[in-house]
Amino acid sequence: MEKARPLWANPLQFVFACISYAVGLGNVWRFPYLCQMYGGGSFLVPYLIMLIVEGMPLLYLELAVGQRMRQGSIGAWRTISPYLSGVGVASVVVSFFLSMYYNVINAWAFWYLFHSFQDPLPWSVCPLNANRTGFDAECEQASSTKYFWYRKTLNISPSIQDSGSLQWEPALCLLLAWLVVYLCIVRGTESTGKVVYFTASLPYCVLIIYLIRGLTLHGATNGLLYMFTPKLEQLANPKAWINAATQIFFSLGLGFGSLIAFASYNEPSNNCQKHAIIVSLINSSTSIFASVVTFSIYGFKATFNYESCLNKVILLLTNSFDLEDGFLTASNLEQVKGFLASTYPGQYSKVFPLIKNCSLEAELDTAVQGTGLAFIVYTEAIKNMEVSQLWSVLYFFMLLMLGIGSMLGNTAAILTPLTDSKAISRHLPKEAISGLVCLINCAVGLVFTLEAGNYWFDIFNDFAATLSLLLIVLVETVAVCYVYGLRRFESDLQAMTGRTLSWYWKIMWAGVSPLLIISLLVFYLSDYILTGTLQYQAWDASQGQLVTKDYPAYALAVIGLLVASSTMCIPLVALGTFVLRRLRRGDPAPVA
């Protein structure tokens, strides 16, 4: 007898799994950056439009395919057409690449969490130099938070060519991160279903606590005003619309096969349309909510830096011109500077090179995303808060919950097709398959704990799952609408759920969403072509800042392999299937 397919304990468990997977680090560290770059409040206009025409329809499509076919990504697309098995294989390959590097973020979060219990926080002050006569030169050139990230956490090499040695502390944190993931997935839906309640809900608890704290910080309103003040001219910027579409696409986790895998464990009668709307709305609302939290803290950091800069200028002028203490203030600084420059031109010209140009707007304009926002900007703000250890523990615990929640979806995309395969599951139990997947990912992931590991992390982050995913989802949409047939799929959904498919979903699936994906593909390809030689940001210890360098030839080869190894699965598997079917029939394959 064929073993019955495991199911979620209830529909709520499935929704929590989808939310835990979709709501991830991108909501916290990329969406606020896009708001900052593309007009603050006005960025919400293209973002919400893309949610309606791209996010919801494509999410519903993947959930409906998984629930209808009741298999992982490979089996689901093979059922639609044997020639489409490569779509599922491509999804598994991309998910494998993602799992290799994504869990490194959880390793870093563990590293920072463990250091958050120290008093003072280790990134709050620069260490002394070897002679103990002053602070470390690299730290003074950069800042204490940058120094802790680049030197103490990554111990980063000056270029990608200098691989360096394995960093054992981050490596141990990576082992811990994979152990936690394994314990969460070892029993399939039975264990994952319980874990997702925590990974989906606890980040919201921390965000709410941070929101209350953030709004009470000095300067928080400066950050919020900066975020919500719309710059309407950005609506005419095509990059704002392209980035809005890209953010929706990747934040929902489309194309990885995770959503198909999760939906395959549903009851056939489950209302996946309602769940697609709920998950996409919660995902986007979380991005906006996280931005409010981020910008309140960002405003505090910018105001703190701005006022510190002013105080240094005031102290410098007070001492240089022997002014009375308290005479110079932020309100009369510019007026007094003009007076001193005209009255004491010689003396002022000597001091002038030391006077910093303090600007709150410039502080707020400093755009940072990704690991820079998570591990540098946030830590810089946290170190200046009262009871900073508490806020640090809460913040990195939240990052861990977000990261682990996303990892559960990534591993499900790999494990479901493997456990569905009778050839594999006949010889290996589910626990062994899960263990092997985690072990292989962890072993390969150790590359990212080398001194040059962060450069390879950026390569995987930028190229392993961009063009590939767009192509995968484009083929998925075309396959459902024009290979399987939209009318046939519509009747399947009606038979499963008892609900008719509205015109909105049909128009989006058949026309609008595919055209939008093609536009994104064209943009990315043209952007890569126009960019010319691909470059990366390398850490220069002598300057204490990032410098731009060209990728070496072998790194470009790896980038090409990352993109090709997943995308080429689609045509190669289709060609292989065609040849095998012709050989089985005994007919010679046609020349043309």
Secondary structure by P-SEA (a helix, b strand, c coil): ccccccccccaaaaaaaaaaaaccccccccaaaaaaaccaaaaaaaaaaaaaacaaaaaaaaaaaaaaacccaaaaaaaacccaaaaaaaaaaaaaaaaaccaaaaaaaaaaaaacccccccccbbbbcccccccccccccccaaaaaaacccccccccccccccccaaaaaaaaaaaaaaaaacccccaaaaaaaaaaacaaaaaaaaaaaaaaaccaaaaaaaaaacccccccccaaaaaaaaaaaaaaaccccaaaaaaaaacccccaaaaaaaaaaaaaaaaaaaaaaaaaaaaaaaaaaaaaaaaaaaaaaaaaaaccccccccccaaaaaaaaaaaacaaaaaaaccccccccaaaaaacccccccccccaaaaaaaaccaaaaaaaaaaaaaaaaaaaaaaaaaaaaaaaaaacccccccccaaaaaaaaaaaaaaaaccccccaaaaaaaaaaccccaaaaaaaaaaaaaaacccccaaaaaaaaaaaccccccaaaaaaaaccaaaaaaaaaaaaaaaaaaacbbbbbbbbccccbbbbbbbcaaaaaaaaaaaaaaaaaaaaaaaaaaaaaaaaaccccccc
